[in-house]
Amino acid sequence: MNILIIHTAFIGDIVLSTALISKAKEKYPDSDIYYLTTPLGKEILENNPKIKEIIVYDKRGKDKGFGAFISFVRKIRKLRIDVCLTPHRYLRSSILSLLSGANIRVGYDIASLSFVYNKKIKYDKTKHEVEKLLSFVDDSPKRFELEMYPSEKDKIKIDTKLKNLSENKKIILIAPGSKWFTKNGQRNILKL
């Protein structure tokens, strides 16, 4: 079975979706998982052994425009996708899901063009994002951890930085940036 996950949202959303990848692979161990995401999303997902192929959709670059979109859809259809999981709720992702050729298309009930999905997942605002994502496969209560697979180059880079720190000191990481104004702490970080 070929499973396509479409998620072209921001970095944090992609990281949260790693639990969905793990759950899909556990439930369908013989499946091939393809993941359609942005160039930045690819960087997050690289080296994940559960993903057969990361398909980069550069919606603001080389895949911009109608002709490029049609070529991109042809590329997806060649994969012969059986199941398409689309947690990204926006118009373009719904269209890609519909045109993927998948017989089973799963998306949120509040997604743009939600009628293209033949299995709709209730978007429950009371649930954590990971719980919502896991419901794309089933509603079992089993927890799945978020997973990242840094390259050897990345590991060496981090090890080098950490080596220069005292073992007795605690480390605090702050990531104040975001494209969303409501999540952006750059102004407030200067006050600290």
Secondary structure, DSSP 8 states (H G I E B T S, - for coil): -EEEEE--S-HHHHHHTHHHHHHHHHHSTT-EEEEEE-HHHHHHHTT-TT-SEEEE--TTTTT-SHHHHHHHHHHHHTT--SEEEE---SHHHHHHHHHT--SEEEEETTSTTGGG-SEEE---TTS-HHHHHHTTT--------------HHHHHHHHHHHHTS-TTS---------SSGGG--HHHHTT-
